[in-house]
Amino acid sequence: MKFELGRCLLRERLLQAGLTAEQLARALRYKPERLSDYMDNKRVMPLKTAISIADTLGCEAKELYELLPDAPVPVKRADV
């Protein structure tokens, strides 16, 4: 199944982990503004970043975004 990315769930994952964005940024040596851009849906996390963040927070990378199922394209069948 194909998915589209919905809103970023990083803010929620930080709350669950009991961390602030500043603490996460410090741990990963990222600028806090970068994390803020992800949380505000201004930028999409690259896969390597999502994996690093997920590992630090103790979740899966796919838990950092809402996953919205992409509507399937109808398949035209040839008349037999």
Phi, psi and omega in degrees: 000142180264141181234154169251150177278130173268215182285154179288136181253016183301319180302316179294319180293324176297316178300316180298324181277350181072031180241158172262165177298325180294320178294318178296315179301317179297316182297326183259359182060043174253157172285137178303329179298326179296314178295322178298320177299320177296312184295330180269008179059033175272334179221152174259136180294133169295156184303316180299321178294314180299320179294317179296316179295313181299317180298318180293323182272350180076036177226182177268150180303324182288350177275002180271351179221151166292137177251117182254123179298133177281136180296129180292145177276127180297138180266126178277131179259139177285139177293137182265000000 
